[in-house]
Amino acid sequence: MGPWLLLLGAGLFEVGFTTCMRYANGFREIGWTAGFILCAFLSFTLLDKAAKVIPLGTAYAVWVGIGAVGTLAVGVATGDETLGIVRLALIIGLIGCVIGLKFAGQH
């Protein structure tokens, strides 16, 4: 599997662990806590594998960007967060920066 797909997976598992953390109730809810541990382990493992090929600074920035956008999307979808026009514009800018890093890293 290519390093960029590994990095995408790492970012998606980051969304998984932040979502589980939201519902783990201080890590007192065993199912959500187990989900947090599993997703965190997979996220960091995939990030580590991707960063062996992709420069670490780029990989980390993309990983954080995927996690931030995905976590916000989950929050909006569940009604825990709101998304106004300014916030939407900033998220679109963040997505553009993450995509830009992918292409800038090839030069």
N, C-alpha and C positions, 0 to 999 in steps of 0.2 A: 504494500500500500504506500502511496506517495506521501511525502512528509506534510504536504498541505492538507491532505485528507486526514492524516493523523491529527494535525493541529485543529482542524474543524471538529473532529470528534472530541478532542480535549476541551474545546470551548463549549460544546454541547453538554459534556459531562459537568463542566463548571456550572452551567445553568441548572443541571440536575442537583448538584450539591448545594447551591444557594437556595433553590426551591425547597429542598428537604430541610435545610437549616431554618427556613421561614416557619415551617410547621413542626419542627422537632421539640418545641416548647422547652428550651433550655436543655435539650438532649434528654428529656424525660420520656418522650414518646419513642419507644424502641424501634418501631417500623421506620419512622422518619429518620431516626438516628442511624440505623443500619443503611438506609438509602444514602444518607450523607456520607458515611464512611466509604461505601462502595464507589459512589460517584466521584468523591475526592480522590480516592486511590487511582481510579481509571483516568481521571482528568490529568493528574500530575504525571502518571506513567506515560500517557500519550504525549503530553507536552515535552517530557524529557526525550522521548524518541524523536519527535519532530525537531527539537532543538539541536540534535546531532547533525542535521543538514541545514536547517534554516538558522540564520544568526539569532542568538538568544534574545537580544533586544527586540528584534522584529517579531520573533515567535511569541514573546511575552506580551507585547503590545497587541498583537492580533488576538491572542488568547483572552486577554482582559476585555478587548472590544467585543468579541463574540459573547463573552459572559455578561457584560454590562447590558448589551442590547437584548440578549435573550432573557435575562432576569427581569428587565423592565417589561418586556413583552408578556412574560408570565404574570407579572404583577398587574398589568393592565387587563389581561384576559380574565384574571380571577377577581377583578374589582378592588384589589388592594392598593393600586396606584392609579393616578390619572395621567393623561397625556394631552397637554395643551399644545398650541401651535408652536410656541417657542421651544418647548421640550422636544417636540417632533422634529423641528428644524435642526436642533443640536444632535439628535440621534442620527438623522440623515447625514449630517456632517461627520459624525463618528464612523458611520458605515463607510463613507467615502474615504476617510483616512485609512481604515483597515484594508480596504481594497487597494488603495494606493501603495501601502506598504508591501503588499504581495508583489506588485509590479516593479516597485522601486528596488526591491531586493534582488531582482534579476540582473541589475546593471553593475 
